[in-house]
Amino acid sequence: MENCCGLLTSKQEPVPLKSVEVELEVRDHVATVVSTLNYENKEDKPLEAVFVFPMPGDAAVCHFSATIGQTQIVAEVKEKQKAREEYDDALSSGQQAFLLEESDQSPDIFSLSVGSLPPGESASIRLEYVTELAVQADEGLRFVLPAVLNPRYHPQGSEGVQVTSVPASLVPYSLSFSARVSSPRPVSKVESNCPMDPLKYLNTEQSQATVKLAAGHKFDKDVELLIYYKDAHQPTAVVEAGQTSAKPGTLMGDPLVMLSLYPEFPQAVMSSLASCGEFVFLLDRSGSMGVPMNNNEGSQTRIGSARDTLLLLLKSIPMGCYFNIYSFGSSYEHIFPKSVEYSEKTMEEALKKVEGMEDDLGGTEILEALKHIYSQACIPNQPRQLFVFTDGEVGNTKEVINLVKKNSASHRCFSFGIGEGASSALINGLAKEGGGHAQFITGIDRMQPKVMQSLRFALQPAVVDISVKWDLPKGVSVSVLSPPITTLFQGQRSLIYAQLTGQSPKAAEGSVTVKYSLAGHPSQNKLHFNLKPAEDSGLTVHRLAARTLIRSLEMVEDEEVVEGGEPDEGVKKKKVVELSVQSGVSSAFTAFIAVNKGSGETIQGPLVRRNVPTPMPMMAMCGGGASGGRMMGRPIPRMVSCSMPMRRTVMEASPSAQMVNVGGMKSCSMPKRRTVMEASPSAQMVNVGVMEAQSCKSMESCGRRNCSMSKKSKGMKTLLTAMRRTVSSCVRRPTSKGVVQRESLNCSLDIEPQQPPRDPLLQLVSLQKASGCWELDPALAAAVGKTSEEVENTKPASENKEVWATILALIWLHGFKMDAQKEWELLAMKAVSWLRAPNAPCVAECVEAGNTLLGCKVQKDALGI
């Protein structure tokens, strides 16, 4: 990571990117994003600026141009190696050139190279992409402008993307962001995780609105918008005319239709959750999971939130299921040799192991853990459901997704991206290829409600026998461009892109019928649509369809692509390049290239490279390779590691900050500092020993304490384990083999560490038995805020202790924790099922007594009993 001491680059050089302007246009559930990057060379020599930045993993990049003075140069899509050669040739001959390319490892990372920018000259780069917006549990549409690009961990022997980054507060360029939203239905509200100016409606129907990012964005988080429409979401169809200059019969020449389907399942079926299944939980325990969930003071770490979430999951699994828990880092571990039947004994054994899980397994090598899971035989009549929790900092994204795809017939995969900068390509790809559902937990989001929603999806009966039937006028045929629909979830959108060929009457209509079977009940949803192309849609649908085709081809193994009866490794690339060039949409095998050939002037002087830094989250721990790596085949300077503890640091006067090497990673030597702890009743202090050359991690640029652990120091290891919950742990360093390990530790404690108080809801949940009931004991009494005597003395004489305790717990949940109902509703259903068995003859009396004791007014019917 670059510049932990406030320098603009590792060599104290200026960065020519001055500002980024983003304009977002949302039409219903499709977003068009136009980004303008303004560069200015204030140096006395020509520059090459290289900017590696994040993009939504499913975006279709469809336009790239540069404006120098009054001249605009529109880039072309070409095969990637040819584009690189053309770029290099232009620079070597003194011409200006611009190159935009997607990472070979992951489609959510791009590199922009601005070449031969003469002294004193400015250039504006315009980048445009389109993407579909994901539907959230509360029916909001989620748009994310990635501002944060986390370093990706790469397994041993792999070549990875490495990124120049600075702390968010030191990003040397500004961001302006505005959005325009329009829909056939009124826009009810727009929410954001960043400060926004008030929403402005543009018409009386409130179907069009604008909103802007407030000034002073800190770059410490992705910019996220949640857009809500009234009466969302309805099935829709958009027909878009082909490009007039394109040949009829081709993808760009023919009309395309985009269908948005929202299946509605019978309520009777949806209320009956499955009581079988094999649940495999795969938890990231790499060093980056020790980062706080957000920048708020006292924020829980990612690993801590994941532990609490596993508690809720293990309490919510129905009896009769099987489960296992895996965790991974540089290696992987599992609690049981193979999945075991869910019982009180196995649940308690797993919870004890979960309680001790920390961010102590090094790197982020998920592939081997997945291979081991898939090598385990599936259990008959127990559908496998895989839950993956990760901050998404992996480099071999495509390899991981391909493995999930190969095993998609044997399981469903539900993925959770934790924290800012999690790879959207990885998280969405796991769920898409695994037939599950993806969730992102960022900012102040709680992990638990989102994970429990996915558990509900996993417990819903699987939708099978899905088929799509088209009914079109005579003379019109259809070619479906999207992969076959393999999964359907209640309230979740399914998209179908199709190419229409032939002529039809002007007022002609078509229809599409989706048939499926749910829990043995055949169902269908039918949508009628007009074949007349929509006005002013541009080529948005065509570009999204092209992106869908390109991604599908890229995921196909080379041996699966056959030409002339024989597999050909070059066939897939050839098909992707042709489609990418034809549609003008980028791919893994192509790049945008623009060369300014019009000026006729040769730029004189040696070309100097400047790497434009991306922001890192203020609380993030950064790791990197021990030496310079390569980004998409081009050399990248070595990374710099920074650490920022949760405290203020007052710097003494110093002539300059020196860069030194520590453990193969760059670090900042900050002479003469005094540290002022923020006032806090429970403040914990760590004195970090002075490292060689008085080197230490910058106190202003990282979210993790600069502690590292010697494997030989068992006493210190024990001490760190005790304090880990309040002091985020250790710096990772890559070894020569690429495996991340802990370094030596110099820590001393001024205050004895204290365990933070447990959330009252989790305290109550932790006491529930696997069967669904609670026991009457002092711990339960404390959890509901009463003494043991109060609870014992008010128990109806005719009822047993477990029934009384279980009803008390349910009343407390309904009376005090309705705002967190999504987190506990499944385990409450288990409790109700236990009560409905011949266990509770005097429920009404217990409910009345429980309400009196707890001061609640919860009705018996509301409890479900």
Secondary structure as GFF3:
##gff-version 3
##sequence-region A 1 865
A	DSSP	beta_strand	17	27	.	.	.	ID=ss1
A	DSSP	beta_strand	30	40	.	.	.	ID=ss2
A	DSSP	beta_strand	47	54	.	.	.	ID=ss3
A	DSSP	beta_strand	60	68	.	.	.	ID=ss4
A	DSSP	beta_strand	71	74	.	.	.	ID=ss5
A	DSSP	beta_strand	76	79	.	.	.	ID=ss6
A	DSSP	alpha_helix	80	92	.	.	.	ID=ss7
A	DSSP	beta_strand	96	102	.	.	.	ID=ss8
A	DSSP	beta_strand	109	117	.	.	.	ID=ss9
A	DSSP	beta_strand	122	132	.	.	.	ID=ss10
A	DSSP	beta_strand	134	135	.	.	.	ID=ss11
A	DSSP	beta_strand	141	145	.	.	.	ID=ss12
A	DSSP	beta_strand	165	167	.	.	.	ID=ss13
A	DSSP	three_ten_helix	168	170	.	.	.	ID=ss14
A	DSSP	beta_strand	174	182	.	.	.	ID=ss15
A	DSSP	beta_strand	187	192	.	.	.	ID=ss16
A	DSSP	beta_strand	200	201	.	.	.	ID=ss17
A	DSSP	beta_strand	208	212	.	.	.	ID=ss18
A	DSSP	beta_strand	223	229	.	.	.	ID=ss19
A	DSSP	beta_strand	236	240	.	.	.	ID=ss20
A	DSSP	beta_strand	256	261	.	.	.	ID=ss21
A	DSSP	alpha_helix	267	270	.	.	.	ID=ss22
A	DSSP	beta_strand	278	284	.	.	.	ID=ss23
A	DSSP	three_ten_helix	287	290	.	.	.	ID=ss24
A	DSSP	alpha_helix	302	316	.	.	.	ID=ss25
A	DSSP	beta_strand	322	328	.	.	.	ID=ss26
A	DSSP	beta_strand	332	334	.	.	.	ID=ss27
A	DSSP	beta_strand	340	341	.	.	.	ID=ss28
A	DSSP	alpha_helix	344	355	.	.	.	ID=ss29
A	DSSP	alpha_helix	367	375	.	.	.	ID=ss30
A	DSSP	beta_strand	384	390	.	.	.	ID=ss31
A	DSSP	alpha_helix	397	406	.	.	.	ID=ss32
A	DSSP	three_ten_helix	408	410	.	.	.	ID=ss33
A	DSSP	beta_strand	411	418	.	.	.	ID=ss34
A	DSSP	alpha_helix	424	433	.	.	.	ID=ss35
A	DSSP	beta_strand	438	441	.	.	.	ID=ss36
A	DSSP	alpha_helix	447	459	.	.	.	ID=ss37
A	DSSP	beta_strand	463	471	.	.	.	ID=ss38
A	DSSP	beta_strand	477	480	.	.	.	ID=ss39
A	DSSP	beta_strand	494	501	.	.	.	ID=ss40
A	DSSP	beta_strand	509	518	.	.	.	ID=ss41
A	DSSP	beta_strand	521	530	.	.	.	ID=ss42
A	DSSP	alpha_helix	540	555	.	.	.	ID=ss43
A	DSSP	three_ten_helix	558	560	.	.	.	ID=ss44
A	DSSP	beta_strand	562	563	.	.	.	ID=ss45
A	DSSP	beta_strand	566	567	.	.	.	ID=ss46
A	DSSP	alpha_helix	569	583	.	.	.	ID=ss47
A	DSSP	beta_strand	590	596	.	.	.	ID=ss48
A	DSSP	beta_strand	608	612	.	.	.	ID=ss49
A	DSSP	beta_strand	614	616	.	.	.	ID=ss50
A	DSSP	beta_strand	629	631	.	.	.	ID=ss51
A	DSSP	beta_strand	634	636	.	.	.	ID=ss52
A	DSSP	beta_strand	648	651	.	.	.	ID=ss53
A	DSSP	beta_strand	658	662	.	.	.	ID=ss54
A	DSSP	beta_strand	665	669	.	.	.	ID=ss55
A	DSSP	beta_strand	673	676	.	.	.	ID=ss56
A	DSSP	beta_strand	686	688	.	.	.	ID=ss57
A	DSSP	three_ten_helix	692	694	.	.	.	ID=ss58
A	DSSP	beta_strand	695	696	.	.	.	ID=ss59
A	DSSP	alpha_helix	714	723	.	.	.	ID=ss60
A	DSSP	beta_strand	732	734	.	.	.	ID=ss61
A	DSSP	beta_strand	740	742	.	.	.	ID=ss62
A	DSSP	beta_strand	747	749	.	.	.	ID=ss63
A	DSSP	alpha_helix	760	766	.	.	.	ID=ss64
A	DSSP	alpha_helix	778	783	.	.	.	ID=ss65
A	DSSP	alpha_helix	788	793	.	.	.	ID=ss66
A	DSSP	alpha_helix	801	816	.	.	.	ID=ss67
A	DSSP	three_ten_helix	818	820	.	.	.	ID=ss68
A	DSSP	alpha_helix	821	836	.	.	.	ID=ss69
A	DSSP	alpha_helix	843	854	.	.	.	ID=ss70
A	DSSP	three_ten_helix	861	863	.	.	.	ID=ss71
###
